[in-house]
Amino acid sequence: MLKNYLITAYRNSLKNKLYAGINVLGLAIGITCCLFIALYVQYEQSYDQFHEKKDRIYKVYRTTNQGSYQEIGPTSPPYAEALLNDFPEEIAATVRVMPRSGLITAGEKAFTGDDISFVGRDFLQVFTFPLLQGDPATALSEPGSVVLTKAMAQKYFGNKDPIGKELEYENEYPLLVTGVLAPVPENSHIEFDFLASVHLFEQEEWFTGWWNNNMMTYLLASEGVSEAALEEQFPAFMEKYMGEDFERLGLRLGLTLSPLTEIYFANNVQFDMWTKHGNRTMTYIFLVVAVFILLIACINFMNLATARAARRATEVGVRKSLGANRSDLIYQFFGESFLTTFVAVLFTIVLMTTTLPIFNQFAEINLTLSLTDGIAFPILLLGIALVVGLLAGSYPAMFLSAFVPAKALKGGNRVGAKGQYLRKGLVVFQFVISIVLMVAVLVVVQQMNYVQDKQLGFNKERVMLLEVDNEEIYEQRETFKDQLRQHARIAQVSAASGEPGGFHDMYTFDVQGKEEQVIMNTLFTDENYLETMGLTLLAGRNFSEDRQTDAQEAIIINETAARTLEWTPEEALGKEITNPFSDTIPRRVVGVVEDYHFASLHNEIDPLAIMIGDDNRIIAIKMTSGSVKPVVGLVEEAWAGIVSQHPFAFTFLDESYDQLYQNEQKQGQIFTVFAGIAIFIACLGLFGLVTFVAEQRTKEVGVRKVLGASVLQLIHLLTKDFAVLVIIALVIASPIAYYAMHQWLADFAYRVTLRPTVFVVAGAAALLIALLTVSYQSARAALANPADSLRNE
């Protein structure tokens, strides 16, 4: 019986090559896309899952409720030791992680740009980063110990055994290699090339300061200790160590914990610049798209199967007359469905193996699959094939097997209104999905263009950024700036604690006439920052080198800060603002700058205070018009004259600011590709369906043409029903798409408006695609010789 089913299915496929080809191609592309998305989502969800103790590892965040609740990533060195001392039963270990980049030398070799993380002794026992050489228990036990990845060992020492070799960090701190690490997994939120003992700095003054927040703190909870049990004890802990400072400064900070496996998707943590982050919402959206693609492919199969039902009525009648019962026919039609799916799966394997490298390059990730190693991928492939076979074959099997033999043999089992309504409903459903995806693509593109083109309030073009990452450039930064200003191609130079899109400190300020303190982001810079960045003064003046008191007594605030303090820009001038953390005398507001986006467009513009200060971490160089390359050469020459060993490295402000949206842009591109494929599969099914409809109406078309109908009239006859279906789909899809994209845009504080034109354009595009798809076959039928059409009937 099974052999008979397979032979029948094979013969049907040969007899209807076009429909079989459409089904196989649609299912193969659909399954391939679904598997790509599944692999991508699995990769995103796998971050930090490889750690053996992942369920007990937490990252410690500071929190503040002043203004609004915020979680803050960096912590200071004392937290780790104090937490371990105060909670010896609840906490098994604590780990500091201080990511840095700087000059690393090995004899004659010197490199910058490699990531070195200074970590606690227990790092390799808490986290699962295997060593190829060395003992995890002792590799980081001494202050000068360091372990490095195999790639770095090759880079610094060639083929020599690195164990026992010496390195030096910043020409000041000697390091001894005690281990070689296996490659760090790409799905780790912590990235590094070297791990060195943070205890190298324990004699430094900053190492004991509770306000020197320059690292991350992790803890390993004891067996059976919950996150909540620890968090409820943190208020007393903070009061014990920082209560006096809280009273003096008039603020309160708390602590909270984030499970290790949640850190990658924690996008709202402030100043978490050392952590790689993803977007959980986008992974869910991709999963929905995968389901949509599979549904569209299955609908194609169901539509074509039910449309051809009348032609198979005689076959069903004969089989039932010869003794086949309904269950036998159900098995037969499911068999055909599974055979089609099996062939599609074979094509899927070919498609995946040939296109995976292209997808990896496009998505900038490293997905892998294997048909022999492990069982995860084969099981996934088998599961999808089973689901698709059941979905695609369910309705045809039930529908066709219900034909009455006598009516079937007489031609009475025609697909009536019920069957037509079903097919039309499925077409509408396909185009509802297609229009939703089109709207989504249009909105994503609009938002990314908005992010790129929005007036940011500062000039990010032609601004070079240099890191102040060594003592030589820091000590001689004024000389360096003066040298650069001598060149006509350099408009201005400024040193600051951060740049737009980069790190900004946050302090609490006492404000004249206000009972409550206000938290403001803070920038420490010089007199040239406003001019270098192209900031606009709304009121007052800039800092001046001619006013020596500006360094201690002047402050500039942004428009939002003035508004928060209930001042107009003019009213703010002369008001006293004091930073109790560092100021001994009040500062007077000398200027108010127009709001500019010093953070990404994900965040609303917060109050900002700008002061003159020595905490300079970057040097910004504003270039005049013309070629950039000669100016880069001038800057490099000036750098080499001051800095002896640190290689010259730079970025441009526009590039670094655009990096804030790199993840969204890449995911938007991936989404666009998959949405386009979903629309293509829908059109593929529509093409097959209209081909069959045209074949069914061959006699009608021939008669109408003989009676004088024009080609355009015949095309209109065959296409109007599908146009109506697309319009119905637009009406249904619009509210669904509006809700979905409204939720996605909520992640951006500054975003495009969802205008009706987006839905009109998507609907028009869907209608045009449908009409082009339908018109091709309609035109073929309309242009056919009516004599041939009537003879064939």
Stockholm file with secondary structure:
# STOCKHOLM 1.0

chainA/1-793         MLKNYLITAYRNSLKNKLYAGINVLGLAIGITCCLFIALYVQYEQSYDQFHEKKDRIYKVYRTTNQGSYQEIGPTSPPYAEALLNDFPEEIAATVRVMPRSGLITAGEKAFTGDDISFVGRDFLQVFTFPLLQGDPATALSEPGSVVLTKAMAQKYFGNKDPIGKELEYENEYPLLVTGVLAPVPENSHIEFDFLASVHLFEQEEWFTGWWNNNMMTYLLASEGVSEAALEEQFPAFMEKYMGEDFERLGLRLGLTLSPLTEIYFANNVQFDMWTKHGNRTMTYIFLVVAVFILLIACINFMNLATARAARRATEVGVRKSLGANRSDLIYQFFGESFLTTFVAVLFTIVLMTTTLPIFNQFAEINLTLSLTDGIAFPILLLGIALVVGLLAGSYPAMFLSAFVPAKALKGGNRVGAKGQYLRKGLVVFQFVISIVLMVAVLVVVQQMNYVQDKQLGFNKERVMLLEVDNEEIYEQRETFKDQLRQHARIAQVSAASGEPGGFHDMYTFDVQGKEEQVIMNTLFTDENYLETMGLTLLAGRNFSEDRQTDAQEAIIINETAARTLEWTPEEALGKEITNPFSDTIPRRVVGVVEDYHFASLHNEIDPLAIMIGDDNRIIAIKMTSGSVKPVVGLVEEAWAGIVSQHPFAFTFLDESYDQLYQNEQKQGQIFTVFAGIAIFIACLGLFGLVTFVAEQRTKEVGVRKVLGASVLQLIHLLTKDFAVLVIIALVIASPIAYYAMHQWLADFAYRVTLRPTVFVVAGAAALLIALLTVSYQSARAALANPADSLRNE
#=GR chainA/1-793 SS CHHHHHHHHHHHHHHTHHHHHHHHHHHHHHHHHHHHHHHHHHHHHTTTTTCTTGGGEEEEEEEECSSSCEEECCBCTHHHHHHHHHCTTTEEEEEEEEEEECCEEETTEEECSCEEEEECTTHHHHSCCCEEESCTTTTTCSTTEEEEEHHHHHHHHTTSCCTTCEEEETTTEEEEEEEEECCCCTTCSSCCSEEEEGGGGTTSGGGGCTTCCCBEEEEEECTTCCHHHHHTTHHHHHHHHHHHHHHHHTCCEEEEEEEGGGGGGCCCCBTCTTSCCCCHHHHHHHHHHHHHHHHHHHHHHHHHHHHTHHHHHHHHHHHHHTTCCHHHHHHHHHHHHHHHHHHHHHHHHHHHHHHHHHHHHHHTSCCCCCSSSSSHHHHHHHHHHHHHHHHHHHHHHHHHHTCCHHHHHHTCCCCCHHHHHHHHHHHHHHHHHHHHHHHHHHHHHHHHHHHHHSCCSSCCTTEEEEECCSHHHHHTHHHHHHHHHTSTTEEEEEEESCCTTSCCEEEEEEETTCSSCEEEEEEEECTTHHHHHTCCEEEECCCCTTCTTHHHHEEEEEHHHHHHTTCCHHHHTTCEEECTTTCSSCEEEEEEECCCCSSCTTSCCCCEEEEECSCCCEEEEEECSSCSHHHHHHHHHHHHHHCSSSCCCCEEHHHHHHGGGHHHHHHHHHHHHHHHHHHHHHHHHHHHHHHHHHHHTHHHHHHHHHTTCCHHHHHHHHHHHHHHHHHHHHHHHHHHHHHHHHHHHTTCSSCCCCCHHHHHHHHHHHHHHHHHHHHHHHHHHHHSCHHHHHHHC
#=GC SS_cons         CHHHHHHHHHHHHHHTHHHHHHHHHHHHHHHHHHHHHHHHHHHHHTTTTTCTTGGGEEEEEEEECSSSCEEECCBCTHHHHHHHHHCTTTEEEEEEEEEEECCEEETTEEECSCEEEEECTTHHHHSCCCEEESCTTTTTCSTTEEEEEHHHHHHHHTTSCCTTCEEEETTTEEEEEEEEECCCCTTCSSCCSEEEEGGGGTTSGGGGCTTCCCBEEEEEECTTCCHHHHHTTHHHHHHHHHHHHHHHHTCCEEEEEEEGGGGGGCCCCBTCTTSCCCCHHHHHHHHHHHHHHHHHHHHHHHHHHHHTHHHHHHHHHHHHHTTCCHHHHHHHHHHHHHHHHHHHHHHHHHHHHHHHHHHHHHHTSCCCCCSSSSSHHHHHHHHHHHHHHHHHHHHHHHHHHTCCHHHHHHTCCCCCHHHHHHHHHHHHHHHHHHHHHHHHHHHHHHHHHHHHHSCCSSCCTTEEEEECCSHHHHHTHHHHHHHHHTSTTEEEEEEESCCTTSCCEEEEEEETTCSSCEEEEEEEECTTHHHHHTCCEEEECCCCTTCTTHHHHEEEEEHHHHHHTTCCHHHHTTCEEECTTTCSSCEEEEEEECCCCSSCTTSCCCCEEEEECSCCCEEEEEECSSCSHHHHHHHHHHHHHHCSSSCCCCEEHHHHHHGGGHHHHHHHHHHHHHHHHHHHHHHHHHHHHHHHHHHHTHHHHHHHHHTTCCHHHHHHHHHHHHHHHHHHHHHHHHHHHHHHHHHHHTTCSSCCCCCHHHHHHHHHHHHHHHHHHHHHHHHHHHHSCHHHHHHHC
//
